Amino acid sequence: MTAHGGGEITPQEIARRIEQALPGARAEVSGADAHFSATIVSEAFAGKSRIEQHQMIYALFKEEMSAQSIHALALRTLTPEQSGKRGGRPS
């Protein structure tokens, strides 16, 4: 386990920040060593393209990405309606 202030970020911290920024969102984040994967379900994604959805999330971690605390962040973004369609890919 690492102490805060060392520049490292945890999956739990990433999920917490996403859920704070997008009220009602559910974020599941995994990964380590600056490489993370996140699945995020939020009503805030409704009516937005996948690129716009991803830009919303990347904007939250701009500083960490430029400082390489987050080297890679793979995203899967869904609206609540899309998350209910098992096996379906978001458009």
Backbone bond lengths (Angstrom), bond angles and torsions (degrees), N, CA, C in turn:
res aa  C-N    CA-C-N  psi(-1)  N-CA   C-N-CA  omega(-1)  CA-C   N-CA-C  phi
1 M - - - 1.459 - - 1.516 109.28 -
2 T 1.294 115.32 141.67 1.451 118.93 -178.71 1.519 110.31 -111.08
3 A 1.304 114.43 149.79 1.461 120.16 178.83 1.519 109.35 -83.30
4 H 1.324 116.44 152.02 1.462 120.21 176.32 1.515 108.85 -66.77
5 G 1.309 115.71 152.41 1.450 119.92 179.85 1.515 111.40 100.20
6 G 1.340 117.42 -14.12 1.446 121.12 179.58 1.513 112.29 -84.99
7 G 1.330 117.46 0.18 1.448 120.32 178.22 1.517 113.34 90.46
8 E 1.335 117.40 -7.24 1.460 119.54 -179.52 1.522 109.43 -90.21
9 I 1.305 114.82 146.48 1.461 121.01 -179.58 1.526 107.88 -122.65
10 T 1.327 116.24 145.33 1.459 120.98 -177.17 1.527 110.43 -102.71
11 P 1.334 116.85 158.59 1.470 119.14 174.72 1.531 111.72 -57.03
12 Q 1.334 116.72 -36.64 1.472 120.44 -179.61 1.529 111.14 -63.86
13 E 1.335 116.61 -39.81 1.467 120.93 178.63 1.527 110.61 -66.13
14 I 1.326 117.14 -41.22 1.469 120.81 178.37 1.534 109.53 -61.49
15 A 1.331 117.03 -47.82 1.470 121.00 179.98 1.525 110.82 -60.91
16 R 1.326 117.52 -43.57 1.462 121.75 -179.19 1.520 110.65 -61.20
17 R 1.313 117.53 -43.93 1.458 120.15 -178.58 1.523 112.11 -68.18
18 I 1.327 117.77 -37.83 1.464 120.54 177.11 1.525 109.76 -63.95
19 E 1.338 116.75 -46.17 1.463 120.61 -178.17 1.524 111.80 -66.96
20 Q 1.327 118.08 -30.16 1.467 121.11 175.56 1.527 110.70 -70.56
21 A 1.329 116.43 -41.26 1.461 120.93 -176.16 1.524 112.42 -73.64
22 L 1.329 116.56 -30.09 1.465 121.41 -179.00 1.526 108.63 -120.37
23 P 1.326 117.98 86.93 1.464 120.38 -177.83 1.525 111.96 -52.16
24 G 1.320 116.15 133.10 1.449 121.63 -179.66 1.525 113.54 87.67
25 A 1.332 117.20 -5.68 1.467 120.60 -179.18 1.524 110.26 -74.79
26 R 1.345 114.27 152.68 1.469 121.26 171.83 1.517 106.39 -119.42
27 A 1.334 116.01 125.82 1.461 120.55 -179.16 1.519 109.74 -124.34
28 E 1.329 115.60 130.65 1.460 122.30 173.59 1.520 106.14 -116.44
29 V 1.330 116.32 119.71 1.458 120.91 -175.28 1.520 109.35 -126.00
30 S 1.320 115.94 136.74 1.462 120.83 175.04 1.517 108.16 -134.77
31 G 1.334 115.21 165.06 1.448 119.87 176.86 1.512 111.93 130.43
32 A 1.312 115.07 178.38 1.460 122.97 -179.88 1.518 108.41 -166.14
33 D 1.315 116.16 171.61 1.464 122.15 176.86 1.529 112.31 52.31
34 A 1.324 116.27 44.04 1.468 124.23 174.82 1.529 114.15 70.28
35 H 1.345 118.10 8.74 1.472 122.55 176.66 1.525 108.35 -117.73
36 F 1.318 116.64 116.60 1.456 121.10 -173.70 1.519 111.78 -130.19
37 S 1.317 114.62 158.59 1.452 122.89 176.26 1.521 107.11 -133.33
38 A 1.330 116.95 134.30 1.461 120.47 -177.76 1.519 111.00 -134.67
39 T 1.332 114.87 138.13 1.456 122.14 169.23 1.520 106.02 -113.05
40 I 1.320 116.15 124.24 1.462 121.16 -175.04 1.522 109.25 -126.83
41 V 1.326 115.52 128.69 1.465 121.72 176.17 1.524 106.54 -113.45
42 S 1.328 116.42 121.52 1.465 120.27 -179.10 1.519 111.08 -152.82
43 E 1.314 115.61 140.33 1.457 121.86 174.40 1.529 109.94 -65.63
44 A 1.331 117.24 -23.16 1.470 121.65 -179.44 1.529 112.08 -62.78
45 F 1.332 117.60 -17.99 1.465 121.22 -179.48 1.531 113.02 -82.83
46 A 1.319 117.39 -12.30 1.471 121.05 -177.45 1.523 110.49 -58.78
47 G 1.329 115.62 131.68 1.453 121.03 177.25 1.515 114.88 79.73
48 K 1.332 117.80 2.18 1.460 121.27 179.97 1.532 109.65 -108.78
49 S 1.331 116.13 149.40 1.465 120.25 176.43 1.532 108.53 -71.74
50 R 1.318 116.40 163.49 1.463 119.85 178.26 1.530 110.24 -59.62
51 I 1.326 117.48 -38.42 1.467 120.72 178.26 1.525 110.21 -61.60
52 E 1.320 117.01 -45.76 1.475 120.33 178.69 1.522 111.05 -62.28
53 Q 1.334 116.74 -40.56 1.460 120.80 178.53 1.527 110.31 -60.60
54 H 1.327 117.00 -47.28 1.464 120.96 -178.75 1.521 110.97 -66.11
55 Q 1.338 117.15 -37.91 1.461 120.07 178.24 1.528 111.22 -61.71
56 M 1.338 116.59 -35.86 1.473 120.69 177.73 1.536 110.31 -58.99
57 I 1.332 116.00 -42.07 1.462 120.11 -177.35 1.524 110.86 -76.61
58 Y 1.329 117.04 -45.63 1.473 119.24 -179.87 1.523 111.51 -59.10
59 A 1.338 117.47 -33.78 1.464 120.66 179.40 1.530 111.81 -61.37
60 L 1.329 117.11 -29.49 1.467 121.20 179.80 1.524 112.16 -68.27
61 F 1.330 116.57 -23.98 1.468 121.38 -173.25 1.525 112.55 -120.41
62 K 1.319 115.75 25.28 1.458 121.58 -176.85 1.539 111.44 -54.82
63 E 1.323 117.00 -47.78 1.466 120.88 -177.83 1.530 111.37 -65.36
64 E 1.335 116.31 -43.90 1.465 119.82 -179.09 1.530 111.54 -65.33
65 M 1.327 116.33 -35.17 1.462 119.66 179.48 1.528 110.69 -71.62
66 S 1.315 117.88 -39.82 1.464 119.02 179.39 1.527 111.00 -71.34
67 A 1.334 117.17 -28.53 1.468 120.88 177.58 1.525 111.99 -86.81
68 Q 1.336 117.15 -0.58 1.466 123.92 -179.99 1.533 113.70 68.05
69 S 1.347 118.09 14.37 1.466 119.99 170.95 1.524 108.62 -64.94
70 I 1.335 115.25 -31.59 1.463 122.15 171.57 1.522 105.17 -120.57
71 H 1.322 115.80 111.93 1.461 119.93 179.54 1.531 110.54 -89.09
72 A 1.337 115.34 -37.81 1.464 120.54 179.73 1.519 109.07 -141.12
73 L 1.325 115.76 136.98 1.462 121.79 177.51 1.521 107.69 -137.76
74 A 1.329 115.27 97.90 1.466 120.83 178.76 1.520 108.35 -82.32
75 L 1.327 116.80 131.10 1.464 120.87 -175.13 1.515 112.12 -118.20
76 R 1.315 114.51 143.38 1.470 122.74 165.68 1.518 104.50 -128.21
77 T 1.319 116.52 113.28 1.459 121.41 -176.59 1.516 109.58 -112.66
78 L 1.328 114.97 136.22 1.460 121.63 -176.97 1.523 110.22 -141.07
79 T 1.324 115.92 149.83 1.459 119.94 167.46 1.530 106.48 -83.61
80 P 1.328 118.27 164.33 1.469 119.13 176.61 1.529 112.07 -56.25
81 E 1.331 117.81 -37.18 1.463 120.97 178.94 1.530 111.26 -63.96
82 Q 1.322 116.48 -42.73 1.463 120.45 179.56 1.533 111.50 -66.78
83 S 1.326 116.50 -35.65 1.471 119.20 -178.27 1.517 111.08 -68.39
84 G 1.325 117.35 -21.68 1.452 121.04 178.15 1.515 113.07 -78.26
85 K 1.331 116.66 -16.58 1.468 121.69 178.80 1.523 108.12 -91.05
86 R 1.284 116.73 88.94 1.470 121.45 -178.91 1.521 110.90 -60.16
87 G 1.313 115.36 132.83 1.449 120.72 177.94 1.508 113.68 82.81
88 G 1.320 116.91 -14.33 1.459 119.89 178.96 1.511 110.82 -80.11
89 R 1.316 116.13 142.92 1.456 120.62 177.93 1.517 108.71 -95.53
90 P 1.343 116.56 139.41 1.458 118.55 177.45 1.518 111.08 -66.47
91 S 1.316 116.51 147.82 1.471 119.10 -179.85 1.514 110.04 -94.18
